[in-house]
Amino acid sequence: MILLQCSGVTKSFGAETVLDQIKLEIKEGERVALVGKNGAGKSTLLKILAGESSYDSGSITMPKGTTFGYLEQHTGLNSDKTMWDEMLDVFTHLQKAEAELRRMEAKMSEPDVIDDARAYEKLMADYDQRQQEFEARGGYRYESDIRTVLAGLGFGSFSLDTPVQSLSGGQKTRLALGKLLLSRPELLILDEPTNHLDMDTLRWLEQYLSSYPGAVLIVSHDRYFLDQIVTKVYEIIHKKARLFYGNYSAFQEKRAELFEQEMQAYEKQQKEIAELEDFVQKNIVRASTTKRAQSRRKKLEKMDKLDKPQRDGKSASLRFDIDRQSGNDVLKAEDLTFRFDDKAPVFEHLNVRAQRGESIALIGPNGTGKSTFLKTIKGDLEPDEGHIQLGSKVDLGYYDQQQAELNSGKTVLQELWDEYPLENEKDIRTVLGQFLFTGEDVLKQVSDLSGGEKARLSLAKMMMQKSNFLLLDEPTNHLDLDSKEVLEDALIDYPGTILFVSHDRYFLNRIATRILEMGDGDVRNYIGDYDYYLFKKEEEREKAALQAEREGPKPEDAGEAKSSFADDKAAKREARKRQRRIEQIEQDIEAKEHLVEEQEAALFEPDVYEDHEKAAGYQSSINQLRGELEQLMEEWEELQLEESNS
């Protein structure tokens, strides 16, 4: 069934048309991406589809009663409630239904009802129907669902009583996403849902959306995320929408193929036009050939001429060269420890080596010192212990994610020319043109540039350095999809060595030849791309789980055992104990639910409902079992939360 159909939608801001004759269709269960350059109108289209913005012409249709949820790009919850109460708002209907069930249960014990067999039977039938509906709508699991979603979105360590107002902007956006996911509309419309999410949360969201029962429409700059989720891509190009089937990588391939096909058809027609025009020009005045010339001129006039295929605007042009080649050993960092003031070390006893030609990614949770490590290599920060040795003929180039090295008081032209005063202005302007700074753009103040423009200017400065060892701190931040791809292609062809920090998993997958995972004061080495890293991490988890199953209690040598080993053993014992308790609770819940079903069925037997005392006894037993089930479910949820946080 079609959930949303957009036909001929046009939108203008003043005299400028942003969207023209947009056609788009989303069916049940589809995962759809909306892509295009920055400023192409993607967010505008989402607002129109969500009813948040008007449009000039066309139509948008949805079946009556279809539910949808919309997450705006820069949004967040503003609420005086706690996180838990805010999430509970989604389930007000279930809370009301639960209160009604409790009221009916209390009514079953009233003597007036018990004495009236017909009223009692009607009440029981109504109760049974309402209870089945309550269960089908998730009435017995909604609190567990809230905890699962909050833990998945990185709130597992937060108190459920945390006030929403005390959260940061990014946390409020994540909470808004969580509330939307819990509402489970038939169509989710998400504008940049991956902003403010770390890698673990991204993986959780991918799994959640992959199994989501409804349809999803997504705008995202996270290409790896799109590859994992979507099966259909609409590209907004030249104000119109083009449809491609497959994930983001398939879209890229098909778009390139389509461009080549359109270019070949255009060039073929241009050749035919040139031949026809040449024939007409040479033969129109000759009596023997004038009829044929006239025929071909008519053919030219009737020909449906093809427009020359155009890519969607310009993309930056990058190529990173080097002035000289470094030695084989590029970097040797040994036993590095760094701390800010007297605080705990950001990292300690860090050992990293880099060989010429490697492309090494630093990944790990925020706060593990990845950017700090790059700054110690550059020399901006001094390590407290250990030493750093750069190899022979190594020339450093550094990209700062904050663009702190740009001078906000200068123009774009001055920023680059002052670094290379011996170059003539024409050559500097040519380089800036490669990075899409043309005409009057080069006279803009650096302070007036957007995040993407500052990123391109920083990359232009780095390209001019011709360094053979690049340190890159989040180089894809602020870049649109096309610019990211251009940067990737340039770095793949780069003949030097790269050490970089990035949360962009698609970028990691294309660029990295080795991954260093920082965390818990340690560095782990994985030789391969990001997909290989994920494979090895999963393999490690499986081995650890298998080892935990096989491992039994062992006698401890008190003279040699270390406290960390004892703590680890204690944690494993607790985990096994917790798992056994979870399994026992699940068995108890199953048994008690079975008893409830049996006793509820017995209430409909004539020898029970005709005997009021017997019926009251059964109802009392059912109420007691339900109370025990509630307690078991609460304990099960707490243990599951502990399990997910362990």
N, C-alpha and C positions, 0 to 999 in steps of 0.2 A: 504494500500500500504506500502511496506517496504521502509523506507527512508535510512537505512544504514544496510549493511550486512558485517560482518567481519568473514572470514573463514580461519582457519588454520594459523593465524598470529603468527609468532615467532620472538622474539627480544632478542639479546644477547649483553652484554657489555664485549668485550674481550672473555674470556673463560666461563664467567658466563651467563647462560640463565636466563632471567628475566621473559619472557612470552613464553609459549610453546603451539602451536596449539590452539590459542584462537578462540572460536566461539561465536559470539554475533550478535543479530538482534534487530533493533528498528523500530517499525511501526509508522504510522501517529498517532499523539495524545497521544502516550505512555509516561508515566513518569517512568524513569528507574534509579535505583541507582546502583552504582559500589562500592562495599565494599571490605574490606580486611585489613590485618594488615599493619602497617607502613612498607614501603619498599617492599610491595607485587607487586608493579608495576602499581598501579591504575593511577597515574598521567602520567606515561610513556605511558600507553595505550590511555589515552585521547589525548596526544600530537600526537600519531600515527594516531588516528581517525581524528584529526583536520588537519592533513597534516603538522604538525610542526616538526615531527620526522620521520625518516626512519624505516623500518622493514626488517628483513632478508628474510622471506618467507611468503607465504599465499596471501590472496587478500582482498581488501576492496572495496566494490561497493556501489555507490549511484546513483539514477536515474538522468539523465541529467537535469541540471537546478535547482536541489535541493539547497536551500540556507541554510547555517548553520552559527552559531556564536559560538565562543570559548572564555571563560573567564579563563585565566590561574590563578593559585593559588596566586602567588606573582606578581601581575600586577597592573598597575595604568596608568592613562592618563598622558602623558607628553605633554603639549600643552601651547602655548602662548596666547590662546584664553580665553574668559570668559566662564563660565559654560554654559550660554545660547547659545552662538555661537557654542560651542562644540557640544551641543545637536542638534542644528539646522543642523549640517553637515549630520545627518542621513536623513534629509528630503530635500536634495538638489534637488532631482527629482521632489518633489512636489512644491518647490519654482519655479523651471523652468516652470512647468506646469501652476502654478498660473500666472507667468509673461506672458505666452503665452495667457492665457484667457484674461488678461487685454489688451494685444495688440489687440486681436480679437474684444474686446468690443469697443476699440477706433476706429478700422477700420470700425465698423458698422455705425459710425456717419459720415464717409467720404462721400461727395456728389457723387464721382465717383462710389462708391460701391452701394449707395442708388439708383442711376440712372440705374444701371445694375441689373434688376430683377433676372436674372439667377445666377449672381455672388453673389448677396445678399442672395438668397435662399440657395446656396451651403455653404456660410459662416455661415449662421444660423444653418444649419444641422450639419456642422463640429463642431461649437461651442457647440451645444447641446450634441453631443457625447463626446467631450472632458470634458465638465462640469460634465457629469454623471460619467466618468472614474475618474475624480479628486475627486468627492465626495466619490465614492466607495473605493478609496485608502486612505481615511482619510484626504483629503485636507482641509476640514473645521474644523478639530478638532486636527491637529497635535500640535499646540501650547498648547492647553489644555492638550494633552497627556504628553507633556514635563513637564508642571507644576505638573501634577498628579504624575508622576514617581519621580521627584525631591523631592516633598513633602513626598512621601511614603518612600524614601530612606534617610530621615532625613535632607534634605536641605531646608525645608519649611521656616526656619528663615533666610536663606542666601539671600543676594542680588543676582539677576540673573546676575549682572555684575561682580561678584566675579571672579578674575583671577584663572584659574586652578592651576597655579604654586604656589599660596598662600595656597593651601590645604595641609593637612597632608597626609601621605602615605595611611592610612586607608580610608580617604575621597576620595582620587583619585581612589582607588579600587572600592568604592561604585559608584563613578561617571562612571567608566568604565562599571560596571554592568548595570547602568541605561541606558547608550548609547546602550548597547547590547540589552536590553529589548525593547527599542524603535525601534530598527531595525527590530524586529519581524521576525527572520528567521524561516524556517520550522523546524529546529532542533537546540536546544540550548545545548551546551556542557559546563557545569559549574564545575569548580574545586574549591571546598571549597567556595561557594558563601556566606556562612553565617558568614565568618570571618569579624570582625569589625562591626557587626550589633548588635544593642541592641534589647531587646525583642519586642518593638513596631514595629520596622522595620522588624524583622523576621516574625511577624504575617502578616504584609502587604505583604511581599514577598511570603509567603505561599498562601495567597489569590490570588495574581497576577498569580503565576505559576499554581495554581489549575484551573484557568479559561483561561490559555494561550492556543491559538488555535493550536500551533505546538507541536512537541515532545520535551522532555527534558531528557538529560542524566546528572546525578549529582554524583559527589564525595563529600561526606560531613561526618564530625564526629558528626554532630548534629542529634541525633537519633529521637528526637521529630519532627524535620523538615522533616526527611525522612518518618516518620510515617504519617504525614499529606499530603505528596505530592505523593510518589511513589506507583506504583501498580505492579512493577516487580523489582527483585533484582538479579544482577549478583555478585557472590562472587569470587574474585581472590584468589585461594588457591592452594598451591603447583604448582604455575606457570600456572595453567589452570583456566578456567571460568566455574562456575556452576550456573545454572539458578533456581531461586525460584520465584513463583508467590505470590503476596500480598505485604503488606507494610513491614517495617523493623521488627516490632514485629512478624508478621507472618513468616518472614524469619528466625528469631531466633528459633521459635518453630519447624519449618519444618527442619531446620538444625540439631537440637537436635534429632528429630525423625529419620532422615536419618542416623545419626551417630549410634544410638542404633540399627537400622535395619541392618546396615552394620556390626556392632560388633557381633550381634546375628548370622548373616549368617557366619561370619568368625569363631566364636566359634563352631558353629554346624559342619562346615567343618573340623575344627581341631580335633573335637571329632571323626568324621568319619575316618579321616586319621589315628588317633592313633589306632582305633579299627582294621582297615585294616592292618596296619603295625604289630600290635600285632598278628593277625591271621597268617599273612605271616611268621613271625618269628617262631611261634610255630609249624606250619604245613608244611613248605616247604620241610623238610627233611623226612617227613613220607610218605611212599608209598601210603597209603590210602587217604591222603588228599592233596598230592602235586599238583594235577591238580587244585583243588579249590584255593590253595594258589597262584599258578601261575596266575590264572584268576584274583585274587584280586590284585596281583602285577601289572598286566597290567592295571587294572582299576586305580590304583594309578598313574601309569606313564602317563595315558591319561587325568587324572583329571586336570581341569583348576583351579589352586590353587589361592585362594583369598589373596590379601595383607592385612595385619592387618590395619584396619582404623586408621588414624593418624589425630589428631587435627592439625590446622595450627600453628605449632610452640608451644612454651611454653608460659604460662601466669603466671603472678605473683600469689603467694599464700598468701592471707591475712586472718588474724583473729585477731580482736581487743578484748583482754580480759581486765579485771579490777582487781586490787589488792584487792579492798574493795568496798562495796556499799556505796553510798552517802545517806544523808538524803532525805526526800521527797522534801523539798525546796532547789533547786540547785542554783538559781540566783535570786537576787532582785536588779534591777537597778531603782532608783527613781529620777525623776526630773533632769536627766542628761543634761548638756549643755557643748558643746566643741567647741572651736574656735582655729584656728592657729594664734598666735600673736594677733593683733588688728583687724583682719578681721571679717567679718560677721560669725555668728555661723554655723558650719557644721551641727549640729543638736542642738535642745534645748528642755528642759522639756521632755526628753525622759523617758518613763516608760516601762520596760520590766521585765517579770517574767518567770522563767522556772522551771518546775517540773521534778522530776526524771523520766527517760524513754522517755521524749519527744524528738522529732527530729524537730527542728524549723529552717525554712529557712528565711533568710533576703533577700528581693528583693526590687528593686526600681531603678530609673535612676542613671547613673553614677554621682558621686559628692554628693550623699545624706548622705554619712558618714557610709556606711555599714562596710567597712574594719576598719575604724577609731573606730567604736563602739566595734568591736572585740578586738582591741588593748587596749582600755580603760579597758575592762574586764580582759585582760591578765596582765595589769599593766604597759604596755609600754608607755601609755599616761595617763596623769592626766586630769580628767574632770574639767572644770572651775566651775561648780556648780553641786549639787546633790551628791549622793553617790552610791557605788556598794557594795553589800553584797553577798558573796558566802556562801552557806549552809554548814551544818555539813559534815565533812569528804569528801569535794569536792577536787578532784585532777585534775588540768587543763592539757590538752594536746592541742597544738596549731600547725596548719598547715598554713604556710605562702605561699601565691601564688607566691611570688618573690623568695622563698627559700633563703631569706637573712640570715637565721640562719645557713646555711651551710658554712663551712670554706674552701675557695677555695684553700688554701695552703696544705690541707691534702689529703691523698688518701681515697678511699671509705672505706677501712677497718679501717683506723685510725679514720675517722669521726664517725663511730658507736662504735668502741671499746673504744675510749677515753671517751665516755659518760658512758660506762658500763665496767670499767677496771677490775672488779671482775669476769666478765664472761671469760671463756677460749676462745681461738681463734677459736676452732672448732665450738663452739656454735654460735659465731658471724658470722662465714662464712656460717653456716647453715641458719641463718636468712637472710643474704644477698643473698644466693642461692634462697630462697623463692621469692625474689624480682628480680630474673634473673641476679644477679651479681655472676658469677661463674668463677673459674680458675683465670686467670690473670686479669679479669675485676675488681677484688677487689683492685688491685694495681693502677688503674687509678686515676689520679688527679681529684678532684672534679671540678676544673676549666675546664677540658676537657670533662665533661659529657654533653650530650644533654639535652634539656628541659625535655623530658620524663624520662631520667635516674635520673636527679636531683629530679623529682617528686617522683619516686619510692624510692630513698634514704631517702627523707624526711618522706615518709610514713613508711619506715622501722624504723626510729628513733621514730616516734610516736607510732608504735605498741609496741616497747620495753618498753615504759613508763607505759603502762597498766593504763592509766588515766581513770577516770569515767565521765569526762565532756570534750568533744572534741569541740574545736573552729576551724572550717575549713573555710579557705578563698580560694574560687575557687579551690577545690581539684581535679577537673577533667581536668583542663588545662594541656595540654601537654601529656595527656594519650591517647593511642589508644583505639578503641572501646572495645576490649577484656579486657583491663586493667580497663576501666571504669566499666564494668559489674562485674568484680571481686571485685572492691572496693565497689560497690553498695551492692553486696551480703554480704560482710563483715560487712558493716554498718547496714544492715537490721538485722543481727544477733547480733549486738553489744548490750550488756546489760546496757550500760550507757546512758548518755544524750548528745545530739548533738545540737549545734547552728552553722549554716553554711551560707555562702554567695556563691551563684552560679548563673550563667547565663544559665546553662545546664538544659533545661526544662524537659528532660527525667529523668535526675538525680533527679530534684526537685520532679517529679511525683512519683518516686519510694521511695524516702527517707523521704520527709517531711510529718509530721503529723499535722503541723501548719505552716502557712505562715504569716510573718510580713512584711507589705509593708511600706517602708520608703519613705517619700517625703513631700515637703512643710512643713518641720519642725514637721511632725506628724507621728505616727505609727498606722497602721490599722491592725486589727487582723482577720485572716480567719482560721477557724479550718477545716483543710482538706488538700488535695494534690493540685498540681498546676492546674489540670483540674477543681477542685471545685472552686479554686480562680478565674479562668477565667469565670466560670459560674456566680459567685456572682458579678464580675465586670460588666458583660453584663447585669445582672439583675439591678444593680445600675444605669447603663446608661439608660436603658429603663424606670426606675422609674423617673429619673431626666427629661427625655424628656417628659414623661406624665405629670409631675408636671409643667413643663414650659408651656405646652399647656393649662393646666387648670388655671394657675396663671394669673390673670388680674392685672391691676394697682391698688394698694392699697394706701389709704391715709397714709402719713408718719408722725409719731410722732417725730417732730424735737428735742424734749427734750431728747428722749431715743435712737433715731437711731444712729448707729455707721457708721463711714465712710466706713468700709469694706462692711457693708450691703448695703449702698447706691451705692458703686461701683459695687457690685454684681447685684443689681437691674438694674443699668444703662447698664451693660454688657448684661443682659438678654433682656432688651428693644432693644438694638442694634442688638442682635441676631435675635429677632423676626422681627425687621424692615428689616434686611438684608434678612431674609428668604422670607418675603413678596415681597421684590424687586426682588429676584431671580425668584419667581413664576411669577411675572408680566412680567419680561424680557422673560421668557420661552414662555409665552402666546403671547407676541409681536413678538418674533422670528417666532413662528409657523404661526401667521397671515401674517407676511410679506413674509415668504417663500411661503405661499399659493398664495399670490398676485403675486409673481415673477413667479410661475408656470403658473398661469392663463394668465399673460401678455406674457410670452414666448410662450405659446400655441397659443395666439392670433396672434403672429407674423407670424404664418404659415397659417393663414386664408387669402384667395385670396383678400378679400376686404381691408386687411391691407397691405400685402406685395406689392400689386399693387399700393397702394397709398403711395408714398414715404414719404410725410410729416407725415402721420398718423404713419407709421412704425418708423420714426425717433422719434416721440413723445413717442411711446411705449418703444423704446430702451432707451431714456433719463430717463423715469420713472423707468425702470428696473435697470439702473445704479445707480440711486438715492436710490432705495430700497436696492441694494447690499451694498452701502456705509453705510446706516443705520443699516443693518444687521451686518456688520463688527464691527461697534461701539458697538452694543448690545452684540455681542459675546465677545468683549474685556472686557466690564463691567461685563458680566456673569462670565468670567474666574477669574477676580480680586476678585469678591464676593465669588466664590467657594474656592479660595485660602485662603481668610480671614476666611471662615467657617471651613476649615480643620485645620487652625492654632489656632482657638479659643478654 
